[in-house]
Amino acid sequence: MKRILALACTAALLSVPAYAELRSGARAPDFSATASIGGKRFNFALADALKKGPVVLYFYPAAFTPGHTIEAHNFADAMES
């Protein structure tokens, strides 16, 4: 019974979304993560990207799914060159 209760509590905690917010004009904390462009993955480091100019980060919950891939393409198409 304890094991079922522990699993239920763990599942409940994992199902709660995490929220993080930066105030307008605040500096983003430095981070690195796996990213992709055109389906090709690479290591992204915010500090390195900022050396090249302004950065726009776009996050979505499920990479490489049809709906989110379309959203990512639409987002990229809406950006000025």
trRosetta pair geometry for C-beta under 8 A, 3 or more apart (Angstrom, degrees):
i j d omega theta_ij theta_ji phi_ij phi_ji
1 4 5.8 -54 -152 35 35 110
1 5 6.4 33 151 -17 67 106
2 5 5.6 -57 -149 39 33 112
2 6 6.1 34 153 -20 67 107
3 6 5.6 -52 -145 37 31 112
3 7 6.3 30 155 -17 64 106
4 7 5.8 -55 -147 38 30 110
4 8 6.2 32 153 -20 64 107
5 8 5.7 -54 -146 36 30 112
5 9 6.3 30 155 -18 64 105
6 9 5.8 -54 -147 37 30 110
6 10 6.3 30 154 -18 64 107
7 10 5.7 -54 -146 38 31 112
7 11 6.2 32 155 -19 65 106
8 11 5.7 -54 -146 37 29 111
8 12 6.3 31 154 -21 63 106
9 12 5.7 -54 -148 35 31 112
9 13 6.4 28 155 -17 65 106
10 13 5.9 -57 -149 37 31 109
10 14 6.2 24 156 -15 66 110
11 14 5.9 -59 -144 41 29 108
11 15 6.3 28 158 -22 64 110
12 15 5.9 -60 -148 34 28 110
12 16 7.1 34 154 -29 61 100
13 16 6.1 -50 -159 18 35 112
22 26 4.3 -146 -180 73 97 124
22 27 8.0 -125 -157 75 135 23
22 28 6.2 -66 -73 -92 165 67
23 26 4.5 95 58 -28 76 122
28 31 7.7 -78 147 10 103 103
28 46 6.4 -126 103 -158 120 155
28 57 7.5 109 -117 4 167 141
30 45 7.8 12 -175 -178 93 82
30 46 5.3 -159 -140 67 56 117
30 47 5.2 19 -137 -49 118 102
31 45 7.7 -158 105 -143 38 53
31 46 5.5 59 48 -6 63 122
32 43 6.2 12 179 178 112 95
32 44 6.4 171 -154 90 63 52
32 45 4.2 -18 -100 -99 101 75
32 46 7.2 -128 -75 2 52 73
33 43 7.7 169 90 -153 24 58
33 44 5.5 -17 64 60 71 100
34 41 5.6 -3 -177 -168 104 112
34 42 7.5 155 -154 79 62 26
34 43 6.4 -46 -101 -100 55 54
34 44 7.2 101 -163 13 9 89
35 41 7.1 150 82 -150 34 61
35 42 5.9 -29 67 66 83 76
35 43 7.5 88 20 -161 85 11
35 44 3.8 46 -6 -25 131 130
36 39 6.1 -3 175 -137 125 12
36 40 6.1 155 -153 73 80 33
36 41 4.9 -41 -90 -91 90 56
36 42 7.1 135 -101 16 39 72
36 63 6.9 116 21 -167 134 134
36 64 7.9 36 46 -58 168 98
37 40 6.0 -26 67 58 66 89
37 42 7.1 -12 14 15 95 120
39 64 7.5 87 -123 -105 81 102
44 48 8.0 -152 -171 60 48 113
44 49 6.7 13 -168 -44 89 129
45 48 4.2 70 77 10 105 109
45 49 6.8 175 85 -11 53 86
46 49 5.7 -60 -146 39 33 110
46 50 6.2 33 158 -23 69 107
46 55 6.7 -176 -146 82 78 172
46 57 8.0 -29 -104 -67 105 131
47 50 6.0 -55 -148 33 27 111
47 51 7.1 37 151 -28 59 99
48 51 5.8 -48 -162 18 36 116
48 52 7.7 25 148 -11 61 102
49 52 6.0 -62 -166 34 42 108
49 55 4.9 72 128 -94 121 132
50 53 7.6 -132 -159 69 36 17
50 54 7.9 12 -130 -116 66 22
50 55 5.8 -70 -80 -17 68 123
56 79 7.3 -172 53 -112 154 127
58 72 6.8 140 116 -123 137 79
58 75 5.5 111 -133 149 160 159
60 63 7.1 126 78 -75 94 60
60 68 4.6 160 130 -149 142 117
60 71 6.2 130 -99 90 156 136
60 72 6.8 -114 8 -64 144 95
61 68 7.2 -136 56 -92 64 143
62 65 4.5 18 119 -3 113 134
62 68 5.4 175 75 -12 75 151
63 68 6.6 -111 -108 109 26 140
64 68 7.6 -4 25 77 18 113
64 69 6.5 41 -131 -67 28 111
65 68 4.8 64 60 24 91 105
65 69 6.5 -164 78 -15 37 91
66 69 5.8 -60 -144 34 24 112
66 70 6.6 24 160 -18 62 104
67 70 5.9 -56 -155 33 30 109
67 71 6.5 29 150 -17 65 106
68 71 5.3 -47 -146 36 40 116
68 72 6.3 44 153 -22 67 102
69 72 5.7 -52 -149 35 32 112
69 73 6.5 32 152 -18 64 104
70 73 5.7 -54 -149 37 32 110
70 74 6.3 31 153 -18 66 107
71 74 5.7 -56 -147 39 30 111
71 75 6.2 34 153 -22 65 105
72 75 5.6 -51 -147 34 31 114
72 76 6.4 29 154 -17 64 105
73 76 5.8 -56 -148 38 31 109
73 77 6.2 31 154 -20 66 108
74 77 5.6 -54 -143 38 31 112
74 78 6.4 30 157 -21 63 108
75 78 5.9 -61 -152 34 28 110
75 79 7.1 37 149 -33 61 99
76 79 5.8 -46 -159 14 37 116
